[in-house]
Amino acid sequence: MLIIGERINSTRPAIQGAIKARNASIILKEAASQLAAGAHYIDINCAVTSGDEILDIDWVVSVIQSEIRDVNLCIDSPGYLAIERALKVYKGRGSIMINSITADEARIKNMLPLALKYSTKLIALTMDERKMPETASERFQIAERILERLRKEGFPAENLYFDPLIRPVSTEPAQAREVFKSIPMIKALGVKTVCGLSNISYGLPDRRLVNSTFLAMAVHAGLDAVILDPLDKEAMSILRASRALLNMDEYCANYIKAFREGRLR
C-alpha cells in the first residue's frame, strides 16, 4: 500500500502561514514527521496561499529537497505551470507523482507531456468535462477512456493511478458502495487505484471513524494507494491491521513491528 502524506497543503492555515512567511522549519518538520510515520510520498499543494503558486511551490520543493535528498514527492495542483516548475526544480533522488489529470482533453494536453518528459507517476481522476460519475460503471468507462488516450502517447500503465472520486455518503448514501465496486473493475485494466478519505465523511460527526472504516473496506476492495494524514494513528493502525487480515503482511510482521514500536493506537 502506497501512502501519500497529505499534510503539506496550503488549505491548512499553519501550512499557508509557513509558506507566506517562508518558514522552512515548519515545512521540513511536516515532511520529516510524515516520512517517519510511514509515508512513501509527500504531497505538496500550494494552490491556496493568496500568493504566486509557482514561486510558492518552487520554494517548498527546494526546502524539502535541501534536507531530504531521496524524498518522493506528489505534486498536487490544478495548474500545469506550477507542476512544471516543481518538476524543473526537483533535483532529488526520489520519485515524482503528478496529481492530477481528468478525461478533459485540455488538461491531458497540458499534463501528459510533463509526465512523459520527467518519467513521473500520474494520478487520473475518473471525471470528464460533463459531470462527476454516479456509478461504478461510469467510473470504469471514464478510466478506460483515459487509459486508451494515454497509451496512444506511450504513457506506461504501471505508472497510472486512478482515483474513483469519493463523494459524501451524508448526501449520497450509495457512493461508498459504488467506489468499492469500481476499484476491482478499474484495476482489471492493468492500472492501480488511489483515493483520499476526507470527502466520504463530509457532514457527519466523528469523521475520523468514518474515514478509517472506509479505508479498511477500500483496502479489501483492492485499493493500491491512499492520500491521508500519516500522523493519524487510528487510520494508520487500521490500515496495518487490514493488511494483516488480508494476507498482505506476511506473518503479520509489519503489524507486530508497529506494535513493538508503539505505532498502534
C-alpha positions as CSV (number, residue, x, y, z in Angstrom):
1,M,0.0,0.0,0.0
2,L,1.4,3.3,-1.1
3,I,0.9,6.0,1.5
4,I,0.9,9.7,0.3
5,G,1.1,12.1,3.2
6,E,-1.3,15.0,2.8
7,R,-0.2,17.5,5.4
8,I,1.8,20.0,3.3
9,N,-1.4,21.5,1.9
10,S,-2.0,25.3,1.8
11,T,-5.6,24.8,2.7
12,R,-4.3,24.2,6.2
13,P,-3.8,27.5,8.0
14,A,-0.4,26.5,9.5
15,I,1.0,25.5,6.2
16,Q,-0.4,28.6,4.4
17,G,1.2,30.8,7.0
18,A,4.5,28.9,6.8
19,I,4.6,29.3,3.0
20,K,3.8,33.0,3.2
21,A,6.4,33.6,5.9
22,R,8.9,31.3,4.1
23,N,9.3,29.4,7.4
24,A,11.4,26.4,6.3
25,S,11.5,24.7,9.6
26,I,7.7,24.1,9.7
27,I,7.8,22.6,6.1
28,L,10.8,20.4,6.9
29,K,9.2,19.2,10.2
30,E,6.0,18.3,8.4
31,A,7.9,16.4,5.7
32,A,10.1,14.5,8.1
33,S,7.4,13.6,10.5
34,Q,5.2,12.1,7.8
35,L,8.1,10.1,6.4
36,A,8.9,8.8,9.9
37,A,5.2,7.8,10.4
38,G,5.3,5.7,7.2
39,A,4.5,7.9,4.3
40,H,6.1,6.9,1.0
41,Y,5.3,10.1,-0.9
42,I,4.9,13.7,0.4
43,D,2.0,15.6,-1.3
44,I,2.7,19.3,-1.9
45,N,-0.2,21.6,-2.6
46,C,0.4,25.4,-2.7
47,A,-2.7,26.4,-4.6
48,V,-4.3,28.4,-1.7
49,T,-1.9,31.0,-0.4
50,S,-3.1,34.2,-2.0
51,G,0.4,34.5,-3.5
52,D,2.1,33.2,-6.5
53,E,1.6,29.5,-6.6
54,I,4.6,28.9,-9.0
55,L,7.0,30.7,-6.7
56,D,5.5,29.1,-3.6
57,I,5.8,25.5,-5.0
58,D,9.3,26.3,-6.1
59,W,10.2,27.3,-2.6
60,V,8.6,24.3,-0.9
61,V,10.2,21.8,-3.2
62,S,13.6,23.5,-2.7
63,V,13.3,23.5,1.0
64,I,12.3,19.8,1.3
65,Q,15.0,18.5,-1.1
66,S,17.6,20.6,0.6
67,E,17.4,18.3,3.7
68,I,15.8,15.1,2.3
69,R,17.5,14.3,-1.0
70,D,15.8,10.9,-1.6
71,V,12.2,12.2,-0.9
72,N,9.4,11.1,-3.2
73,L,7.0,13.9,-4.0
74,C,3.4,14.1,-5.2
75,I,2.9,17.5,-6.9
76,D,-0.7,18.5,-6.4
77,S,-2.0,21.4,-8.4
78,P,-4.8,22.4,-10.8
79,G,-2.3,24.4,-12.8
80,Y,0.2,22.8,-15.1
81,L,2.6,25.7,-14.8
82,A,3.0,25.2,-11.1
83,I,3.6,21.4,-11.7
84,E,6.1,22.2,-14.4
85,R,8.0,24.5,-12.1
86,A,8.1,21.9,-9.4
87,L,9.4,19.2,-11.8
88,K,12.1,21.6,-13.0
89,V,13.2,22.5,-9.5
90,Y,13.3,18.9,-8.1
91,K,16.8,17.6,-8.2
92,G,16.5,14.8,-5.6
93,R,16.9,11.1,-6.0
94,G,13.3,10.1,-5.3
95,S,10.3,9.5,-7.5
96,I,7.7,12.1,-8.6
97,M,3.9,11.7,-8.9
98,I,1.6,14.3,-10.6
99,N,-1.8,14.9,-9.1
100,S,-3.8,15.0,-11.4
101,I,-5.4,14.8,-14.8
102,T,-9.0,14.1,-15.8
103,A,-10.6,13.0,-19.1
104,D,-10.7,16.6,-20.1
105,E,-8.6,16.9,-23.3
106,A,-7.1,20.3,-22.4
107,R,-5.8,19.0,-19.1
108,I,-4.4,15.9,-20.7
109,K,-2.6,18.0,-23.3
110,N,-1.0,20.2,-20.6
111,M,-0.1,17.5,-18.0
112,L,0.8,14.4,-20.1
113,P,3.9,15.9,-21.8
114,L,5.2,16.8,-18.3
115,A,4.6,13.2,-17.0
116,L,6.4,11.8,-20.1
117,K,9.3,14.2,-20.0
118,Y,10.1,13.7,-16.3
119,S,9.0,10.0,-16.2
120,T,6.6,10.6,-13.3
121,K,3.7,8.6,-11.9
122,L,0.3,10.1,-12.7
123,I,-3.0,10.3,-10.8
124,A,-6.1,10.4,-13.0
125,L,-9.5,11.4,-11.6
126,T,-12.4,9.4,-13.1
127,M,-14.3,12.5,-14.2
128,D,-14.8,14.3,-17.5
129,E,-16.0,17.7,-18.7
130,R,-19.6,16.7,-18.3
131,K,-20.2,15.6,-14.7
132,M,-19.0,13.6,-11.7
133,P,-19.7,9.9,-12.2
134,E,-22.5,8.4,-10.2
135,T,-22.0,4.6,-10.7
136,A,-19.1,2.2,-10.7
137,S,-19.7,1.6,-14.4
138,E,-19.4,5.3,-15.2
139,R,-16.1,5.4,-13.3
140,F,-14.8,2.4,-15.2
141,Q,-15.8,3.9,-18.6
142,I,-14.0,7.1,-17.9
143,A,-10.9,5.3,-16.7
144,E,-10.9,3.1,-19.8
145,R,-11.2,6.2,-22.0
146,I,-8.3,8.0,-20.2
147,L,-6.1,4.9,-20.3
148,E,-6.7,4.5,-24.0
149,R,-5.8,8.1,-24.6
150,L,-2.6,7.9,-22.5
151,R,-1.5,4.6,-24.2
152,K,-1.6,6.3,-27.5
153,E,1.1,8.7,-26.2
154,G,3.2,6.0,-24.8
155,F,2.5,6.5,-21.1
156,P,3.1,3.3,-19.1
157,A,0.0,1.8,-17.5
158,E,2.0,0.7,-14.5
159,N,2.7,4.3,-13.6
160,L,-1.0,5.3,-13.6
161,Y,-3.2,5.6,-10.5
162,F,-6.9,6.1,-10.9
163,D,-8.9,8.0,-8.3
164,P,-12.5,6.8,-8.3
165,L,-13.7,10.0,-6.7
166,I,-15.2,9.6,-3.3
167,R,-18.4,11.6,-2.6
168,P,-20.1,12.2,0.8
169,V,-22.4,9.5,2.0
170,S,-24.2,12.0,4.1
171,T,-25.9,13.3,1.0
172,E,-25.3,10.5,-1.5
173,P,-25.7,7.3,0.5
174,A,-24.8,4.9,-2.4
175,Q,-21.5,6.4,-3.2
176,A,-19.2,4.4,-0.9
177,R,-20.6,1.1,-2.3
178,E,-20.1,2.4,-5.9
179,V,-16.5,3.3,-5.1
180,F,-15.9,-0.2,-3.7
181,K,-17.4,-1.8,-6.8
182,S,-15.3,0.4,-9.1
183,I,-11.9,-0.4,-7.6
184,P,-11.6,-4.0,-8.9
185,M,-13.2,-3.0,-12.2
186,I,-10.6,-0.3,-12.8
187,K,-7.7,-2.5,-11.6
188,A,-8.7,-5.1,-14.3
189,L,-7.4,-2.5,-16.8
190,G,-3.9,-3.2,-15.5
191,V,-3.6,0.1,-13.6
192,K,-3.6,1.0,-9.9
193,T,-6.1,2.8,-7.7
194,V,-5.8,5.7,-5.2
195,C,-8.1,7.8,-3.1
196,G,-8.2,10.4,-0.4
197,L,-10.5,9.8,2.6
198,S,-11.9,13.2,3.7
199,N,-14.9,13.5,1.3
200,I,-16.6,10.3,2.3
201,S,-17.3,11.7,5.8
202,Y,-18.2,15.3,5.0
203,G,-21.2,16.5,7.0
204,L,-21.0,13.6,9.5
205,P,-20.0,13.5,13.2
206,D,-16.8,11.7,14.2
207,R,-15.4,11.9,10.7
208,R,-12.2,10.1,11.6
209,L,-14.2,6.9,12.4
210,V,-16.0,7.0,9.1
211,N,-12.8,7.7,7.2
212,S,-10.9,4.8,8.9
213,T,-13.7,2.3,8.4
214,F,-13.9,3.3,4.7
215,L,-10.2,2.8,4.4
216,A,-10.4,-0.7,5.7
217,M,-13.2,-1.6,3.3
218,A,-11.3,0.0,0.4
219,V,-8.2,-2.0,1.1
220,H,-10.4,-5.1,1.0
221,A,-11.7,-4.0,-2.4
222,G,-8.1,-3.8,-3.7
223,L,-7.1,-0.1,-3.2
224,D,-3.4,0.3,-4.0
225,A,-2.6,3.8,-2.6
226,V,-4.1,6.3,-0.2
227,I,-3.8,10.0,0.4
228,L,-4.1,10.6,4.2
229,D,-2.5,12.1,7.3
230,P,0.1,9.5,8.3
231,L,0.2,11.1,11.8
232,D,-3.4,9.9,12.3
233,K,-2.5,7.0,14.5
234,E,-6.0,5.4,14.2
235,A,-6.1,5.4,10.4
236,M,-2.6,4.0,10.2
237,S,-3.3,1.3,12.8
238,I,-6.5,0.3,10.9
239,L,-4.5,0.2,7.6
240,R,-1.9,-2.0,9.1
241,A,-4.5,-4.3,10.7
242,S,-6.4,-4.5,7.4
243,R,-3.3,-5.6,5.5
244,A,-2.5,-8.2,8.1
245,L,-6.0,-9.7,7.9
246,L,-6.0,-9.7,4.1
247,N,-2.6,-11.6,3.9
248,M,-0.8,-8.6,2.6
249,D,1.6,-8.6,5.5
250,E,3.5,-11.9,5.7
251,Y,3.1,-13.4,9.2
252,C,1.8,-10.0,10.3
253,A,5.4,-8.9,10.5
254,N,4.8,-5.2,9.8
255,Y,1.8,-5.1,12.2
256,I,3.9,-6.7,15.0
257,K,6.8,-4.3,14.3
258,A,4.4,-1.3,14.5
259,F,3.1,-2.6,17.8
260,R,6.6,-3.0,19.3
261,E,7.5,0.5,18.2
262,G,4.4,2.0,19.8
263,R,2.8,3.0,16.4
264,L,-0.6,1.3,17.0
265,R,-3.3,3.2,18.8
